[in-house]
Amino acid sequence: MRILFITQWFDPEPTFKGLAFARELTRLGHEVQVLTGFPNYPGGKIYPGFRIRLLQRERIDGIDVIRVPLYPSHSRSRLGRIANYFSFALAACLIGPLAVRLKSQHGRGSDYLVGDGFTAADVYAATAIGLFKPLPQAVCEMVPATRAAFEALDEPTAAALDPVLLAHRDMMYRRHLATPLRL
């Protein structure tokens, strides 16, 4: 059986079910892949030897580990904790898989998320990425204060915006979507 183990905390962080659990699943004959964040627990700081980027692939004891960005915080601040949990959820569910899929599709000679043509998935991805980084001013005019608000990203979120996602967004607008709005 192929198993995707999604966990915000994984080795080298102290975890209850981490590498030992994945090893046991592998020993039982399963193909295991781990999707996790960059190690920062319990101190809320990224561990030495790691830096936040869109994706980091590792192979530990025969187990594929994919790390996605998150906002590192384990302070007593509720907002900091919420940002930590939400940023991992967002990266694990949206940004990481989209970038991986686009790179795979590019390897097959396609510019699109599904197959060789324009689909709703491309529209959703292009418009969602626009929430994190707006289109260039020449394409989507915005008053400076609005643009500044859209471009005010924390470091982990900015690091998660793989250039392949921005290039896909720009291509979608160039080929398939119009930008009639002036914000």
N, C-alpha and C positions, 0 to 999 in steps of 0.2 A: 504494500500500500504506500502511496505517496502522501507524506504528511507535511503540511506547512505549519510550523510552530511559530505563532505570533506572540511575542512577549516584549514588553517595554524594557525589561531588565534581563541581561544575560551575561555570562562570564566575559570579562573578569570581575564583574560586579558580584557581590554576595547575593545568591538567589536560592530559593527553595527548590525550584524546578528549572534548572538551566542546562548546562552541558551534560551533567550526569543523566538527566532525563532523556535528552536527545541521543546520547550514546546508547542507552538501554533500548530505545525504540529502534535504533540502527541494528543493535545486536539481535533484536527479534526479527530482523529481516526487512524492516521498513526503510524506504528512502526518505530521509528527513532533510528539510530545508528550514532554516531559522530566519525570521524577519524580526529585527530588533532595532533599538536605538543605539546611539553612541554611549559608551559607559560613562555614567556620571553619578551613580548612586553609591553611597549615601550622602556624599558631600555636595552634590549639585555642581560639580566642576568636571569638565571632560578629563578623563584619565590621561596621564602622560603616554605619549606614543600614538595618540588618536587626535584627529582634528575633524571637525564637522564638515562634511561634504554631502553631496546629493546621495551617493551610494558608495559603500565600501563593501567589497566582496572579500570574504575570507574562507578558508577551508580549515576547519579544526577537527582533527581526528576523523577525517572522512565526511564531515558534515558541512554543507554549504551554509554560510552565515552571511546574511545581507544586512548591513546597518544603514538606517535612514536617519535624517537629521531630526533633532528635537531641541526644544528650549531647555537647557539644563538648569534646573532649579529644585532644591529640596529645602527651601527656607520655610519659615512659619507663615509666610505670606500666602493667603488663599489664592490671590491672583497669580503669583509665581507658580504655585502647584498646578493650578488650572492650565496655565500656559504650557507647563511641562507635559501634562497629560494630553492636552488638545493638540499640541504640535506633533507629538508622536503619532497620535491617531490620524491626523491629517496627512503626514508624510507616509505612513504605512498604507493608508487607503487610497491616496490620490497621487501624490507627487512621485514617489518611488516607482510604483508600477507603470505609470504613464511613461516615464523616461526609459525604463527598461523595455517597454513595448515598442516605443518609437525607435530605439536603437536596433532592436531586433528586426523591425519592419524595414529600416534603412538597409540593413544587411541583406534583405531579400529584394531590395530595389524599389521599395514603396515609400511614398511620403506620408502615408495615411496610417491611422491606428489599426484599422481592420481591413484586410484585403488590399486591393489596389485602387480603391476609389473612396470618394467623399462619403462619410456617414455621419449620423447624429453624434457618435462618439467623438469625432473630430471637432464638431461645433462645441460640445460640452467642454472638452479639454481646452480649446482655444479661449473660450469665454471665462472659464474658471481661472486660467493662468493670468488673465487680465485683472483679476481681483488682487493679485500679488504684485504685478508690475504692469502698468498701463502701456498701451501702444505708444510708439514714438509721437512726439508733439506734431510732426508733419502729417501724421495719419489721423490722430485723434487729438484735436485741440482741447486744451484745458487751461483754465486760469491757473496761475502759479500756485495759489494756495491749495487748490484741489489736487493738482499733480503732486505737490509736496506731501499731502496726506496719503496718497496712494503709494508713494515711493518710500515712505517711512517704515522700513522693515527692520525687524530685529535680525541679528547676525545669522542665527540658524535658518530662518526662513529665506533670507537672501541667498545663503549657501545652497539651499535646496532647489533653487531655480536653475536647473541644468540648462545650459545654452540650447540643447536639443528641444526643450519645451518652448522656449521663447522663439526659436526658429520655426517650429511647427505653428505656433500661434500666428506669427507674422505671415507665414505662407498661407494659412487658412484665410486670413483677412484679405491678402493680396488676390487670391484665386477665387474665393467663394463667398466672402462676407462683406457687407458694406458698413461704412462707419458714418452714418448720418448725424450722429449725436455730437453736439458741442457742449462740453461740460465746464 
